[in-house]
Amino acid sequence: MWTRPGQRDGLEGGSGGDSPHSIKLSLARELHALGDAEGARSLAEEVEAESSGDVKAQARRLLTELH
């Protein structure tokens, strides 16, 4: 499913919206889907270290999938 620029696609999975950490986490998920586990892990680790709440929890879940 394609979205227009600036339109949310529902992949965020919770609060956080368009915060920089949410955007990085979305990019990490896309990198993972494209097979770039190293790039995804790097971004997810950064988000996990710098964010809080739901975004931090989502980053931890992604890291679990990547390890």
DAZIGI-V944396 format. One record per backbone hydrogen bond with DSSP energy under -0.5 kcal/mol. NH is the residue of the N-H (numbers start at 1). CO is the residue of the C=O. If there is no record, write none. Layout:
nh=<NH,NH>
co=<CO,CO>
This chain:
nh=<7,17,19,23,24,25,26,27,28,29,30,31,32,33,34,35,36,37,40,41,42,43,44,45,46,47,48,49,50,51,55,56,57,58,59,60,61,62,63,64,65,66,67>
co=<4,14,16,19,20,21,22,23,24,25,26,27,28,29,30,32,31,35,36,37,38,39,40,41,42,43,44,45,46,47,52,52,53,54,55,56,57,58,59,60,61,62,63>
